Amino acid sequence: MPHPVGSFVVASFNLHWGVDRRARPFDVVSVCTTLDPDVLVLQEAWRPGTGPAVVDAVAEALGAEVHELPLMSDRNPAKPRGLRIPDGPAGTCGLAVLSRLAVRTRFDVDLGHAPGDVISRRFGLCVTVEVPGADGRTPAAVTVAGVHASHRLWGSLPQLRRLDRALAERVTGPSVIAGDCNMWGTVVAPVLRHRRRAVRGATWPAGRPHSQIDHLWIDDGLEVLDGGIGPATGSDHRAVWARLRVRSGFSART
């Protein structure tokens, strides 16, 4: 079935370093390609100091351009228990945004440090991509801001507020905040007052999820055509995805 004119898919998935709770690799590529995203935000994306990174395999399978933002060394004790780190130079773990759409610009937003966080400083990774307008022809610019907010209680809210304000200051077209927000939607909503959740559904823990902490927060420039929560995989999170379209009246914004 053909996709609606002007639509595109944004998805977010916390990889848990690409391993399950027993530190066994799982099929990340299959999980990500099943989502069929045009823009994919990945958290806990591990790039070993030596050898291949699963992000590259996902990008090749999707035909996507990769943007990465390391947030910590893979020597950090926060890595999954039992995960074997290759000998040699240290690797990194952080955010990745993969895009099959043309990327016009990329910028990072300093989100600061939450007291007690294992990561010294978190950032948002933002890419502005070119999407079809509502008429299917006139291009529009949409910014997708990838984030992995602090796990510390209430640490995520100031970080999400900073990211939202940065988007308001730096972009003129529609935008999406996508990622592991480490906080329930009902708590985040008053902080992101002009945004709404594109998808609702429990994402954590993956086996028997009871909470939604992985989100796609969209503004009024976008409409939701479809969306959902992915199945349980090797990660401790489930993926979240939405098919979006720029609303009429916003399609001329470049």
MOGIRA-V986507 format. One record per residue. N is the residue number from 1. RES is the residue in one small letter. PSI is psi as a letter, one per 20 degrees, with the letter a starting at -180 (none if undefined). OMEGA is omega in radians with two decimals (999 if undefined). D_FIRST is the distance of its C-alpha to the first C-alpha in Angstrom with 2 decimals. Layout:
n-><N;N>
res-><RES;RES>
psi-><PSI;PSI>
omega-><OMEGA;OMEGA>
d_first-><D_FIRST;D_FIRST>
//
This chain:
n-><1;2;3;4;5;6;7;8;9;10;11;12;13;14;15;16;17;18;19;20;21;22;23;24;25;26;27;28;29;30;31;32;33;34;35;36;37;38;39;40;41;42;43;44;45;46;47;48;49;50;51;52;53;54;55;56;57;58;59;60;61;62;63;64;65;66;67;68;69;70;71;72;73;74;75;76;77;78;79;80;81;82;83;84;85;86;87;88;89;90;91;92;93;94;95;96;97;98;99;100;101;102;103;104;105;106;107;108;109;110;111;112;113;114;115;116;117;118;119;120;121;122;123;124;125;126;127;128;129;130;131;132;133;134;135;136;137;138;139;140;141;142;143;144;145;146;147;148;149;150;151;152;153;154;155;156;157;158;159;160;161;162;163;164;165;166;167;168;169;170;171;172;173;174;175;176;177;178;179;180;181;182;183;184;185;186;187;188;189;190;191;192;193;194;195;196;197;198;199;200;201;202;203;204;205;206;207;208;209;210;211;212;213;214;215;216;217;218;219;220;221;222;223;224;225;226;227;228;229;230;231;232;233;234;235;236;237;238;239;240;241;242;243;244;245;246;247;248;249;250;251;252;253;254>
res-><m;p;h;p;v;g;s;f;v;v;a;s;f;n;l;h;w;g;v;d;r;r;a;r;p;f;d;v;v;s;v;c;t;t;l;d;p;d;v;l;v;l;q;e;a;w;r;p;g;t;g;p;a;v;v;d;a;v;a;e;a;l;g;a;e;v;h;e;l;p;l;m;s;d;r;n;p;a;k;p;r;g;l;r;i;p;d;g;p;a;g;t;c;g;l;a;v;l;s;r;l;a;v;r;t;r;f;d;v;d;l;g;h;a;p;g;d;v;i;s;r;r;f;g;l;c;v;t;v;e;v;p;g;a;d;g;r;t;p;a;a;v;t;v;a;g;v;h;a;s;h;r;l;w;g;s;l;p;q;l;r;r;l;d;r;a;l;a;e;r;v;t;g;p;s;v;i;a;g;d;c;n;m;w;g;t;v;v;a;p;v;l;r;h;r;r;r;a;v;r;g;a;t;w;p;a;g;r;p;h;s;q;i;d;h;l;w;i;d;d;g;l;e;v;l;d;g;g;i;g;p;a;t;g;s;d;h;r;a;v;w;a;r;l;r;v;r;s;g;f;s;a;r;t>
psi-><p;q;q;q;p;j;q;q;p;p;q;q;p;o;i;l;j;j;r;a;i;j;k;p;q;r;m;g;g;g;g;h;h;h;h;l;q;h;p;p;p;p;q;l;o;p;o;q;h;q;r;q;p;h;h;h;h;g;g;g;h;i;l;q;p;p;p;q;n;p;i;r;q;j;i;p;i;i;q;p;p;i;p;p;p;q;q;b;q;q;a;r;p;b;q;q;p;p;p;i;q;p;o;g;q;p;q;q;p;o;i;a;p;p;p;i;q;i;p;h;p;q;q;q;o;p;p;o;q;p;q;q;r;h;i;i;f;o;q;q;p;p;p;o;o;q;q;n;r;q;i;p;p;i;h;h;g;h;g;h;g;g;g;g;h;h;g;h;h;i;q;h;a;q;q;p;o;p;a;o;i;k;q;q;h;h;h;h;g;h;h;m;h;j;r;q;p;h;q;p;q;p;i;q;q;g;g;m;p;i;q;o;i;p;r;o;o;q;a;i;i;q;q;p;h;r;r;a;p;r;r;p;b;h;r;j;q;q;q;p;q;q;p;r;q;p;q;p;h;i;h;i;p;none>
omega-><-3.13;3.13;3.11;-3.12;3.07;-3.06;3.10;-3.08;2.99;-3.13;3.10;-3.10;3.02;-3.01;-3.03;3.11;-3.13;-3.13;3.10;-3.07;3.07;3.10;3.09;3.12;3.02;-3.01;-3.13;-3.10;3.14;3.13;-3.06;-3.13;3.08;3.10;-3.14;-3.06;2.95;3.01;-3.08;3.09;-3.12;3.03;-3.10;3.10;-3.05;3.00;3.13;3.11;3.06;3.11;-3.06;3.03;-3.09;3.11;-3.13;3.11;3.10;-3.13;3.13;-3.14;-3.10;-3.00;-3.01;3.03;-3.06;2.95;-3.08;3.09;3.11;3.13;3.11;3.07;3.07;2.98;3.14;-3.13;3.12;3.13;-3.13;-3.12;3.11;-3.14;3.13;3.11;-3.13;3.04;3.12;-3.08;3.14;3.03;-3.12;3.01;-3.11;-3.09;2.97;3.02;3.14;-3.08;2.97;3.10;3.12;3.14;-3.13;-3.13;3.03;3.04;-3.14;-3.12;3.12;-3.10;3.08;-3.09;3.03;-3.12;3.12;-3.13;3.11;3.10;-3.01;-3.14;3.13;-3.12;2.94;3.11;-3.00;3.05;3.04;-3.05;3.13;-3.13;3.06;3.07;-3.11;3.11;3.13;-3.08;-3.07;-3.08;3.08;3.11;3.09;3.13;3.05;-3.11;3.12;-3.09;2.91;-3.05;-3.09;3.08;-3.12;-3.09;-3.12;3.10;-3.06;-3.01;3.08;-3.14;3.10;3.10;3.12;-3.13;3.14;3.14;3.12;3.10;3.13;-3.10;-2.92;-3.10;3.14;-3.14;3.12;-3.14;3.11;2.93;-3.00;3.04;3.08;-3.10;3.14;3.13;-3.14;-3.11;-3.12;3.10;-3.13;-3.02;3.13;3.11;3.11;-2.93;-3.09;3.11;3.07;3.11;3.09;-3.09;3.05;3.13;-3.09;-3.12;-3.04;-0.24;-2.90;-3.06;3.10;-3.02;3.10;-3.07;2.97;3.06;3.08;-2.93;2.89;-3.11;-3.07;3.07;-3.03;3.10;-3.07;3.01;-3.11;3.11;-3.12;3.11;3.14;3.12;-3.14;3.13;3.05;3.11;3.11;3.14;3.05;3.06;2.95;3.13;3.06;-3.09;3.08;2.98;-3.02;3.03;3.09;-3.14;3.03;-3.09;3.08;-3.00;-3.12;-3.12;3.10;999>
d_first-><0.00;3.83;6.50;9.30;12.02;14.73;13.35;14.51;15.17;18.80;20.04;23.58;25.22;28.94;29.51;32.98;34.09;31.66;33.78;34.06;37.08;39.12;38.38;36.32;33.44;29.95;26.73;25.80;23.57;21.33;21.23;20.36;17.70;15.88;15.76;14.05;16.19;17.04;20.42;21.93;25.35;27.40;30.70;33.48;32.32;35.22;36.47;39.45;42.46;42.10;39.24;35.47;33.47;30.21;28.79;29.14;27.26;24.32;24.43;24.56;21.56;19.47;21.14;22.59;25.95;28.24;30.56;32.98;35.68;38.12;39.65;42.10;43.66;42.50;46.14;45.61;46.52;43.34;41.40;40.16;43.13;43.78;41.64;43.54;43.78;44.56;48.07;48.61;47.46;45.72;41.99;40.04;37.49;35.59;32.47;29.82;27.01;24.48;22.48;20.01;20.72;24.06;26.81;29.38;31.86;32.65;35.38;36.73;38.25;41.29;40.85;44.30;45.65;45.64;48.98;48.78;45.46;45.34;43.73;46.31;43.98;40.28;38.14;34.79;32.75;31.05;28.82;27.84;24.60;23.24;19.92;18.46;20.14;18.80;18.93;16.78;20.00;23.04;23.08;24.02;25.77;24.78;27.10;26.12;29.29;29.34;32.05;33.76;36.35;39.60;39.88;43.28;43.59;43.01;42.73;39.08;39.66;41.88;39.56;36.48;38.67;39.79;36.28;35.21;38.34;37.84;34.39;35.96;38.66;36.75;33.40;32.68;28.90;26.70;26.99;25.84;28.30;26.56;28.34;30.76;32.94;35.18;35.56;34.13;32.06;34.67;37.29;35.35;34.25;37.75;37.93;34.63;35.35;33.06;30.01;27.86;25.85;22.10;21.86;24.50;25.19;27.81;27.53;31.09;32.59;29.58;30.99;31.80;30.72;32.70;32.26;29.73;31.24;28.15;26.67;24.59;26.88;25.52;27.55;27.18;25.58;22.21;19.93;17.82;14.26;13.79;15.94;17.94;20.61;20.31;22.20;25.81;26.52;29.79;30.13;31.94;29.13;25.52;22.92;21.49;18.32;16.78;14.11;16.49;17.10;20.52;22.00;23.29;26.83;26.26;24.18;27.47;28.91;29.40>
//
